[in-house]
């Protein structure tokens, strides 16, 4: 993939809950950065064959799919986008667990760790 300024903005794809968007915005504010996007990717690995990666990224890759939730930008590379169509990202903060969760209707199976899927 090459780095470029060409991205595609979509009206479907990944959904970011209000809680997740607020958490992402808060993390970016803590870092003092407004030039970063939340990159969501699917990579080979994990117990079930594929695993999610969420990280902040300043790059714009050729073929990226961009979706905006208020001031929060979410990007997905063109190879990961088909695996993540309709996936919902939420942020939970309970006594039992804290972190981002992904509910992916494209996943046919997952493992107990919750970090990988098939």
C-alpha positions as CSV (number, residue, x, y, z in Angstrom):
1,X,0.0,0.0,0.0
2,X,1.2,3.5,-0.7
3,X,0.6,6.6,1.4
4,X,-1.7,9.1,-0.2
5,X,-4.3,11.6,0.5
6,X,-7.1,9.7,-1.3
7,X,-9.7,8.1,1.0
8,X,-13.2,7.0,0.5
9,X,-15.9,8.4,2.9
10,X,-18.7,5.9,3.4
11,X,-22.2,6.0,5.0
12,X,-22.1,2.4,6.1
13,X,-19.3,0.2,7.4
14,X,-18.1,0.5,11.0
15,X,-20.4,1.9,13.6
16,X,-18.9,3.7,16.6
17,X,-21.1,4.1,19.7
18,X,-21.4,7.5,21.4
19,X,-19.4,6.0,24.4
20,X,-16.6,4.8,22.1
21,X,-16.5,8.1,20.2
22,X,-16.3,10.0,23.5
23,X,-13.5,7.7,24.8
24,X,-11.5,8.1,21.5
25,X,-12.0,11.9,21.6
26,X,-10.8,12.0,25.3
27,X,-7.7,9.9,24.5
28,X,-6.8,12.2,21.6
29,X,-7.3,15.3,23.8
30,X,-5.0,13.8,26.5
31,X,-2.4,13.4,23.8
32,X,-3.0,16.9,22.5
33,X,-3.5,15.6,19.0
34,X,-6.3,16.3,16.6
35,X,-4.6,15.0,13.5
36,X,-5.0,11.3,14.3
37,X,-7.7,8.9,13.3
38,X,-8.7,5.6,14.9
39,X,-7.5,2.9,12.5
40,X,-9.4,-0.4,12.7
41,X,-7.8,-3.3,10.9
42,X,-8.0,-7.0,10.6
43,X,-4.8,-9.0,10.7
44,X,-4.0,-12.8,10.5
45,X,-3.5,-14.3,13.9
46,X,-5.1,-15.1,17.1
47,X,-6.8,-18.4,18.2
48,X,-9.5,-18.2,15.5
49,X,-7.5,-17.0,12.5
50,X,-8.1,-13.3,12.4
51,X,-7.6,-10.6,15.1
52,X,-8.6,-6.9,15.4
53,X,-6.2,-4.1,15.7
54,X,-7.2,-0.6,16.9
55,X,-4.6,2.2,17.0
56,X,-4.2,5.8,16.4
57,X,-2.7,6.7,13.0
58,X,-1.7,9.9,11.2
59,X,-1.2,8.1,7.9
60,X,-3.6,8.0,5.0
61,X,-3.2,4.9,2.9
62,X,-4.3,4.4,-0.6
63,X,-7.8,2.9,-0.6
64,X,-8.6,3.8,3.0
65,X,-12.3,4.0,4.0
66,X,-13.0,6.9,6.2
67,X,-16.0,7.5,8.4
68,X,-16.5,10.4,10.8
69,X,-18.4,10.4,14.1
70,X,-18.5,14.1,15.1
71,X,-14.8,15.1,15.4
72,X,-13.6,11.5,15.6
73,X,-12.3,9.9,12.4
74,X,-12.3,6.1,11.9
75,X,-10.3,4.7,9.0
76,X,-10.1,1.1,7.7
77,X,-7.7,-0.1,5.0
78,X,-9.3,-1.6,1.9
79,X,-8.3,-5.2,2.8
80,X,-10.0,-5.0,6.2
81,X,-13.1,-3.2,5.2
82,X,-15.0,-6.3,3.9
83,X,-14.5,-8.0,7.2
84,X,-15.7,-5.0,9.2
85,X,-18.9,-3.9,7.3
86,X,-21.6,-3.5,9.9
87,X,-19.3,-4.0,12.9
88,X,-20.1,-2.0,16.0
89,X,-17.4,-0.7,18.3
90,X,-18.4,0.2,21.8
91,X,-16.5,1.2,24.9
92,X,-17.4,-0.5,28.2
93,X,-16.3,0.6,31.7
94,X,-17.7,-1.8,34.3
95,X,-16.3,-3.5,37.4
96,X,-15.8,-6.6,35.3
97,X,-14.1,-5.1,32.2
98,X,-12.9,-1.9,30.6
99,X,-12.1,-1.4,27.0
100,X,-13.3,-1.3,23.5
101,X,-15.5,-4.2,22.3
102,X,-16.3,-5.1,18.7
103,X,-19.6,-6.8,17.7
104,X,-19.0,-8.0,14.2
105,X,-21.9,-9.7,12.2
106,X,-19.3,-11.0,9.7
107,X,-17.6,-13.2,12.3
108,X,-18.7,-16.8,12.1
109,X,-16.8,-17.8,15.2
110,X,-14.6,-16.4,18.0
111,X,-12.4,-17.6,20.8
112,X,-12.7,-17.1,24.5
113,X,-10.2,-14.3,24.6
114,X,-12.5,-12.1,22.5
115,X,-9.6,-10.7,20.5
116,X,-9.8,-13.0,17.4
117,X,-12.5,-14.3,15.1
118,X,-13.1,-16.3,12.0
